[in-house]
Structures are given as C-alpha cells and as structure tokens.
Amino acid sequence: MAQTQPIRNTEEIEQLKNYYLKDNPNMRNYALITTGLNTALRISDILKLKWENIYDSNSGTFLKHIKITETKTEKWICIAINENLKDALTRLRSSYKRPPKPTDYIFTGRHSKNPLSRSQAFRIIKKACYDLSLSIEISPHSLRKTFGYKAWSEGVSPVIIMAIYNHSSFSIT
C-alpha cells in the first residue's frame, strides 16, 4: 500500500478546493475539503464536528476557534477558524432548506442526520482527485499533511506545526 502524500502544488490545491465549488457543485463536499485543508484535523475529528463546535446560533456568528478533544489522542485541541473556512461553512449553511440545529453534525449523508463515514469521505476526495487527474497518492489524511507542508514551506516554525498537530514529539511531525 502506497503512503499518502500532501498536495505540494498550490495550483492543484486550488483545483481540489474548486472541484466541488465550481466544477461539480456540492457544498458539503467543498466544505469537507476546505475544513481538512484549513484545520489540520484528522478526518475522524472533522466528521464528528457539530454546528455547536463552530457556530454560535444565538448570535448567528462563527466562533473564533474549534475546541474539541481529539478522537485518536484524547488530547484537547483549539484550532482557529480562518476566513476560508468561514466562507466554506457559510456556503454550506446557506445551501440548507432550514438552518441546522446546534447539535446536528456538519458533514452528514444526503438523507441522514448521521455523520459521513470515513470511507465516504475517502471516496469524495478520491473522486475529485481522479477527475482532476492528480497523480499523487491521496486520502483524507493528505489534507492534514497538505496543511503542514504549506505551513512549513511558508516559513512556519516546525515547533508550531508540531503544536498544531498535537504531536508529542518533533520526530512524529
């Protein structure tokens, strides 16, 4: 089995983000990919996000941070919600017939209130990459790796990337 890779080419990152925004419109899939690229969360944590984790329904505004306990490590993490992520999630909320409840999962199936499965998230990402003829080995974890690769290539300290990933040692990062 091949090791999953980050997307290193900025143009390919934009193509992937735009695939479900422009080429094959699906706001849930667009928001899923954007969330992965902008938060560095594992797919298991992304799929368990509920609207209350990112949106204050009383004030009608997005929170400044996602604060959750990671599924894999059981460590608490706080991730900033940037403008790219707000835009994608605003588009997703606008695509609903009625506003979601705070306790609703963000990424659900078409006819279900349950979160998407990891395998469905994998298929969503693989389909976009296949249709775009991206040649790298890609998976949902590639979104997390892409976040780190882009941060590192833009000069962010590896220590900060390690903290964002919530890794216990630099060698893991």
Phi, psi and chi 1 to 4 in degrees:
 res  aa     phi    psi   chi1   chi2   chi3   chi4
   1 MET       -  131.8 -176.0  173.2  179.1      -
   2 ALA   -76.1  149.8      -      -      -      -
   3 GLN   -79.6  137.6 -176.1  178.9    4.9      -
   4 THR   -68.3  148.9 -173.6      -      -      -
   5 GLN  -123.9  154.9  -64.6  -67.3  -45.2      -
   6 PRO   -75.1  161.4   27.0  -32.8      -      -
   7 ILE   -89.4  115.8  -55.9  166.6      -      -
   8 ARG   -94.2  -21.6  -67.7  178.3  175.5   90.4
   9 ASN   -91.3  121.5 -178.4  -54.1      -      -
  10 THR   -59.2  -38.4  -56.6      -      -      -
  11 GLU   -63.6  -40.3 -175.5  177.8  -53.6      -
  12 GLU   -67.9  -34.3  -71.6  178.6  -12.2      -
  13 ILE   -62.4  -45.3  -65.3  169.3      -      -
  14 GLU   -64.2  -40.3  -72.2  -57.3  -48.2      -
  15 GLN   -60.9  -43.4  -72.5  175.1  -24.9      -
  16 LEU   -64.5  -45.8  178.8   60.6      -      -
  17 LYS   -61.0  -40.8  -77.1  178.9   15.8 -176.4
  18 ASN   -80.4  -13.4  -72.5  -32.9      -      -
  19 TYR   -56.5  -49.8  179.9   78.8      -      -
  20 TYR   -89.9   -2.5  -73.0  114.0      -      -
  21 LEU   -92.6  -44.8  178.7   62.4      -      -
  22 LYS  -116.3  -48.4  -62.7  175.5 -178.3  174.9
  23 ASP   -70.9  -44.5  -57.2  -19.1      -      -
  24 ASN  -139.8   72.0 -170.6    8.5      -      -
  25 PRO   -52.9  124.6  -24.0   33.6      -      -
  26 ASN  -159.3  103.3 -176.7  -48.1      -      -
  27 MET   -64.5  -33.9  -71.6  -54.9  111.2      -
  28 ARG   -63.3  -46.8  179.5 -157.1   61.5 -162.1
  29 ASN   -67.5  -38.0  -63.8   -8.2      -      -
  30 TYR   -62.1  -46.7  167.6   68.8      -      -
  31 ALA   -65.6  -36.1      -      -      -      -
  32 LEU   -61.0  -49.9  176.6   71.4      -      -
  33 ILE   -65.3  -43.0  -70.8  169.8      -      -
  34 THR   -63.1  -38.8  -57.5      -      -      -
  35 THR   -63.0  -44.0  -58.5      -      -      -
  36 GLY   -62.7  -41.8      -      -      -      -
  37 LEU   -73.4  -24.2  -70.4  169.8      -      -
  38 ASN  -106.5   -5.7  -74.2  -84.7      -      -
  39 THR  -119.6  -21.8   64.9      -      -      -
  40 ALA    64.7   18.5      -      -      -      -
  41 LEU   -78.7  150.8  -70.5  171.3      -      -
  42 ARG   -68.3  152.4  -69.9  177.9 -177.8   86.0
  43 ILE   -59.7  -34.2 -165.2   66.1      -      -
  44 SER   -62.4  -35.0   57.3      -      -      -
  45 ASP   -77.8  -35.9  -66.3  -37.6      -      -
  46 ILE   -62.6  -45.0  -68.7  171.3      -      -
  47 LEU   -68.0  -22.2  -63.4  175.7      -      -
  48 LYS   -91.0   -2.2  -70.3 -176.2 -179.8  177.1
  49 LEU   -65.0  138.0  -73.9  174.7      -      -
  50 LYS  -113.6  162.2  -65.6 -176.4  177.4 -175.0
  51 TRP   -58.9  -33.8  -76.9  104.0      -      -
  52 GLU   -65.0  -18.6   64.6 -167.9   -2.4      -
  53 ASN   -75.9  -18.0  -62.7  123.9      -      -
  54 ILE  -131.3  -13.2   59.5  137.1      -      -
  55 TYR  -136.2  132.8 -169.8   80.0      -      -
  56 ASP   -95.4  102.9 -179.0   -8.6      -      -
  57 SER   -69.4  -22.8   57.4      -      -      -
  58 ASN   -68.2  -43.1  -66.7  -34.2      -      -
  59 SER   -94.8  -13.3   66.1      -      -      -
  60 GLY    70.9   31.5      -      -      -      -
  61 THR  -132.0  158.2   59.7      -      -      -
  62 PHE   -76.8  147.4  -76.2   94.1      -      -
  63 LEU   -70.4  165.6  -57.8  174.3      -      -
  64 LYS   -82.8  -25.2  -65.0 -168.5 -175.1  -58.5
  65 HIS  -141.2  151.5  -64.0   87.9      -      -
  66 ILE   -93.0  123.8  -61.2  169.6      -      -
  67 LYS  -122.0  110.4  -61.7  174.3 -175.1  175.8
  68 ILE  -142.3  167.7   60.1  168.5      -      -
  69 THR   -99.7  124.1  -58.8      -      -      -
  70 GLU   -63.9  139.8  -68.3 -179.8  -45.0      -
  71 THR   -66.1  -46.8  -56.5      -      -      -
  72 LYS   -70.1  -46.3 -179.5  178.5  177.7 -178.2
  73 THR   -98.9  -15.9   63.8      -      -      -
  74 GLU    59.8   25.0  -62.8 -176.9   -1.8      -
  75 LYS   -96.8  146.0  -66.1  177.7 -176.3  175.1
  76 TRP   -76.2  141.7 -177.5   83.6      -      -
  77 ILE  -139.5  148.0 -170.2  163.2      -      -
  78 CYS  -129.6  116.3 -179.8      -      -      -
  79 ILE  -119.3  130.6  -58.4  -77.4      -      -
  80 ALA   -66.9  141.9      -      -      -      -
  81 ILE   -96.5  109.0  -61.9  174.7      -      -
  82 ASN   -88.6  176.8   65.7   21.2      -      -
  83 GLU   -64.7  -36.6  -69.9  -56.6  -44.2      -
  84 ASN   -60.5  -43.4  -70.1  -28.6      -      -
  85 LEU   -68.8  -42.9 -176.0   53.8      -      -
  86 LYS   -57.9  -43.8  -79.4 -177.5 -165.5  175.4
  87 ASP   -60.9  -47.0  176.7   62.6      -      -
  88 ALA   -63.8  -42.1      -      -      -      -
  89 LEU   -73.5  -30.0  -66.3  169.3      -      -
  90 THR   -65.3  -42.9  -61.2      -      -      -
  91 ARG   -61.4  -41.7  -71.5  172.6 -172.8  -96.3
  92 LEU   -63.7  -48.6  177.9   59.1      -      -
  93 ARG   -58.8  -39.3  -77.0 -176.5   68.0   83.8
  94 SER   -68.5  -22.4  -62.2      -      -      -
  95 SER   -80.2  -10.4   71.8      -      -      -
  96 TYR   -79.3  148.7  -66.4  147.8      -      -
  97 LYS   -69.6  -35.0  -67.9  179.2 -178.7  166.4
  98 ARG  -139.1  153.2   60.3 -168.0  131.0  155.6
  99 PRO   -59.5  140.8  -18.3   28.2      -      -
 100 PRO   -71.4  154.7   25.5  -32.1      -      -
 101 LYS   -77.3  152.9  -64.2  175.5 -172.4  167.8
 102 PRO   -57.1  -30.8  -25.8   33.7      -      -
 103 THR   -88.3    0.3   56.0      -      -      -
 104 ASP   -74.4  142.9  -72.4  -12.6      -      -
 105 TYR   -67.8  147.9  -71.4  101.3      -      -
 106 ILE   -74.8  -44.8  -62.2  172.8      -      -
 107 PHE  -108.9   92.7  -57.2  106.6      -      -
 108 THR  -113.6  167.3   61.1      -      -      -
 109 GLY   -69.2  169.9      -      -      -      -
 110 ARG   -62.1  -38.7  -71.2 -171.0 -179.0  138.2
 111 HIS  -122.1   31.9  -54.8  -67.9      -      -
 112 SER  -142.0  153.8  170.9      -      -      -
 113 LYS   -98.4    0.2  -66.9 -158.7  178.9 -104.5
 114 ASN   -81.5  152.4  -63.5  -36.2      -      -
 115 PRO   -68.5  155.3   22.2  -29.4      -      -
 116 LEU   -57.5  153.8  -72.7  174.7      -      -
 117 SER   -85.3  161.2   66.8      -      -      -
 118 ARG   -60.1  -38.6  -70.7  172.0   49.6  101.1
 119 SER   -66.9  -36.1   58.5      -      -      -
 120 GLN   -67.9  -40.8 -177.6   62.8   20.5      -
 121 ALA   -60.7  -41.3      -      -      -      -
 122 PHE   -59.0  -46.6  179.4   83.1      -      -
 123 ARG   -64.0  -39.1  -74.5 -169.5  -67.1  -90.9
 124 ILE   -60.0  -47.2  -71.7  166.4      -      -
 125 ILE   -71.0  -43.5  -65.9  165.0      -      -
 126 LYS   -62.6  -39.3  -75.6  -63.0  -91.5 -168.8
 127 LYS   -61.7  -46.2  177.2  179.0  178.4    9.9
 128 ALA   -60.7  -45.6      -      -      -      -
 129 CYS   -64.9  -39.7  -69.2      -      -      -
 130 TYR   -63.4  -49.4  177.3   80.7      -      -
 131 ASP   -64.3  -29.0  -71.6   -6.3      -      -
 132 LEU   -88.8   -1.7  -66.8  167.8      -      -
 133 SER    58.5   37.6  -58.9      -      -      -
 134 LEU   -77.4  128.1  -58.6 -178.6      -      -
 135 SER   -91.8   -4.4   59.6      -      -      -
 136 ILE   -80.9  159.9   61.7  167.7      -      -
 137 GLU   -75.6  113.4  -72.4  -63.4  -35.8      -
 138 ILE  -126.1  148.6 -164.4  160.3      -      -
 139 SER  -152.6  177.5   72.7      -      -      -
 140 PRO   -56.9  -31.4  -29.8   37.3      -      -
 141 HIS   -66.9  -22.0 -158.7   65.7      -      -
 142 SER   -61.0  -31.3  -63.7      -      -      -
 143 LEU   -64.8  -42.7  -56.0  178.2      -      -
 144 ARG   -64.1  -44.0 -179.1  172.4  161.6   89.9
 145 LYS   -66.0  -35.8  -72.6 -175.1  171.4 -171.9
 146 THR   -63.8  -41.0  -61.0      -      -      -
 147 PHE   -55.1  -50.4  176.3   94.2      -      -
 148 GLY   -64.9  -42.0      -      -      -      -
 149 TYR   -62.4  -46.1  177.6   81.2      -      -
 150 LYS   -65.4  -41.5  -70.2  -60.0  -70.6  176.7
 151 ALA   -61.2  -47.1      -      -      -      -
 152 TRP   -62.0  -44.2  173.1   76.4      -      -
 153 SER   -69.3  -19.2   65.8      -      -      -
 154 GLU   -94.6    7.1  -69.3  176.0   10.4      -
 155 GLY    94.0    9.9      -      -      -      -
 156 VAL   -69.9  136.7  174.6      -      -      -
 157 SER   -59.9  135.8  165.8      -      -      -
 158 PRO   -56.9  -28.1  -24.7   33.4      -      -
 159 VAL   -66.2  -38.6  174.5      -      -      -
 160 ILE   -68.8  -42.1  -67.1  172.8      -      -
 161 ILE   -60.9  -41.5  -62.7  169.2      -      -
 162 MET   -58.6  -42.4 -176.9 -179.2  109.1      -
 163 ALA   -66.8  -41.1      -      -      -      -
 164 ILE   -62.7  -43.0  -68.9  169.6      -      -
 165 TYR   -72.6  -12.6  -80.6  159.6      -      -
 166 ASN    62.3   33.8 -137.2   -9.5      -      -
 167 HIS   -80.6  147.6  -72.8  162.3      -      -
 168 SER   -85.6  -16.4   55.9      -      -      -
 169 SER  -145.5  156.5   73.9      -      -      -
 170 PHE   -65.9  -32.5 -177.4   70.7      -      -
 171 SER   -62.5  -31.6   63.8      -      -      -
 172 ILE   -68.4  -41.8  -64.0  169.7      -      -
 173 THR   -65.9      -  -53.9      -      -      -
